[in-house]
């Protein structure tokens, strides 16, 4: 599988794993303090070939993703569910720990975020759906983010992602229905 865009990852281990999964070039941020040199590389990559941001499903990964997407608009985003990125002994989480197939799937499902997208759901919809508040909210958000291919997010981030990824009310309801049916099993 050949990827035209350049994939932004956090480190060398991520690059090694990506290259095992697909034929692609990467830019490494080398940690969560993304310097101007890296931003310039990403800008150039976006202008010439396009960019897919593929960071770890944890707080530092989300921080890196936000920093880059704010400064370099128009990037695609690939997400791994956290459970697919956990090291075998549970000592870490990251792209480098995911299976080849999980990485390929995340890259196939990479999406664009739209800043000026139309609101389809409200925060009230998320509360009523049990995605904000309550003991099962976090697990539901994790599953919903996986089904919609927008990654895990807290309640406020989920609301923003639903808008940015232009998730329709119908897509939201269908995915939520699947999550609720799985809960009953």
C-alpha positions in Angstrom: 0.0 0.0 0.0 1.6 3.3 -1.2 0.7 6.5 0.6 1.1 9.7 -1.4 0.9 12.1 1.6 3.7 12.4 4.1 2.7 11.0 7.5 3.5 13.1 10.6 4.5 10.8 13.6 6.0 11.4 17.0 9.3 9.4 16.7 11.6 6.9 15.1 9.8 3.8 16.4 6.6 5.1 14.8 8.4 5.6 11.5 9.8 2.1 11.6 6.3 0.6 12.3 4.6 2.8 9.6 7.2 1.6 7.0 6.5 -2.0 7.9 2.8 -1.4 7.2 2.9 0.9 4.2 5.2 2.5 1.6 5.3 6.1 2.9 7.5 8.9 4.0 7.3 10.4 7.5 8.1 13.5 9.4 9.0 13.0 13.1 8.1 15.6 15.6 10.6 14.1 18.1 8.4 14.8 21.2 5.6 17.1 22.2 7.6 20.3 21.9 7.0 20.8 18.1 9.5 23.4 17.0 9.3 25.8 14.1 11.6 23.6 11.9 9.1 20.7 12.1 6.2 23.1 11.4 8.0 24.4 8.3 8.6 20.8 7.1 4.9 20.0 7.6 3.9 23.2 5.7 6.2 22.3 2.8 4.9 18.7 2.8 1.3 19.9 2.8 1.9 22.2 -0.1 3.6 19.6 -2.2 2.2 16.2 -1.3 -0.4 16.5 1.5 -0.1 15.4 5.1 -1.7 12.8 7.3 -1.2 13.5 11.1 -0.9 10.1 12.8 0.0 10.7 16.5 -0.4 8.4 19.6 -3.9 8.1 21.1 -2.9 9.9 24.3 -2.7 13.4 25.7 0.7 14.3 24.2 -0.4 12.9 20.8 -3.5 15.0 20.9 -1.5 18.1 21.9 0.9 17.5 18.9 -2.1 17.0 16.6 -3.7 20.2 17.7 -0.5 22.2 17.4 0.2 21.1 13.9 -3.4 21.3 12.6 -3.7 24.9 13.9 -0.6 26.0 12.1 -1.0 23.8 9.0 -4.6 23.7 7.8 -5.9 21.1 5.4 -4.1 18.0 6.9 -5.9 14.7 7.0 -6.1 12.9 10.4 -5.6 9.2 11.1 -6.6 7.8 14.5 -5.9 4.5 16.3 -8.2 3.3 19.0 -6.3 3.3 22.3 -6.8 -0.4 22.8 -5.1 -1.2 19.5 -2.0 0.9 20.5 -1.2 -0.5 23.9 2.2 -2.2 24.4 1.9 -6.0 25.1 2.8 -5.6 28.7 0.7 -2.5 29.1 3.7 -0.2 29.7 3.0 2.3 27.0 0.6 3.4 24.3 1.6 4.5 20.8 1.5 3.9 17.0 4.7 1.8 17.4 2.7 -0.8 19.4 -0.2 -1.2 16.9 -0.6 -4.1 14.5 0.3 -3.6 10.8 -3.4 -4.1 10.0 -4.6 -1.5 12.5 -2.1 1.0 11.1 -3.3 0.3 7.5 -6.9 0.7 8.5 -6.3 4.0 10.3 -4.5 5.4 7.3 -7.3 4.2 4.9 -9.8 5.9 7.2 -7.9 9.2 7.5 -10.2 12.2 7.3 -10.1 15.9 6.8 -11.2 18.3 9.6 -13.3 21.3 8.6 -13.1 24.2 11.0 -16.2 26.1 9.6 -18.5 23.0 9.4 -22.1 23.1 10.3 -23.3 21.9 13.7 -25.3 18.7 13.4 -25.5 17.8 17.1 -25.6 19.9 20.3 -23.8 19.4 23.6 -27.3 18.6 24.9 -27.5 15.7 22.4 -24.3 14.3 23.8 -25.5 14.6 27.4 -28.8 12.9 26.5 -26.9 10.1 24.7 -24.9 9.4 27.9 -21.7 10.5 26.3 -21.1 13.3 28.9 -21.5 12.6 32.6 -22.2 9.2 34.1 -20.0 6.1 34.7 -20.2 4.7 31.1 -19.7 8.0 29.3 -15.9 7.6 28.7 -16.3 4.0 27.4 -19.2 5.1 25.1 -17.1 8.0 23.7 -14.2 5.6 23.1 -16.4 3.2 21.2 -18.3 6.0 19.3 -15.0 7.6 18.3 -13.8 4.3 16.9 -17.0 3.7 15.0 -17.0 7.2 13.5 -13.2 7.0 12.9 -12.6 10.2 14.7 -10.6 8.8 17.7 -11.3 9.0 21.4 -12.1 12.4 22.8 -13.4 13.9 26.0 -16.9 15.4 25.9 -15.9 18.9 24.7 -13.4 17.5 22.1 -16.0 15.0 20.9 -18.4 17.8 20.2 -15.8 19.7 18.3 -14.7 16.7 16.3 -18.3 15.8 15.3 -18.5 19.3 13.8 -15.0 19.3 12.2 -15.4 15.9 10.6 -18.9 16.8 9.5 -20.6 13.8 11.1 -24.2 13.9 10.2 -27.0 13.3 12.7 -27.8 10.1 10.9 -24.2 8.8 11.2 -24.1 9.8 14.8 -27.4 8.0 15.6 -26.4 4.9 13.7 -23.0 4.7 15.5 -24.5 5.4 18.9 -27.1 2.7 18.3 -24.3 0.2 17.7 -22.5 1.3 20.9 -25.7 0.9 22.9 -26.5 -2.5 21.4 -22.9 -3.7 22.2 -23.4 -2.6 25.8 -26.5 -4.8 26.2 -24.6 -7.9 25.0 
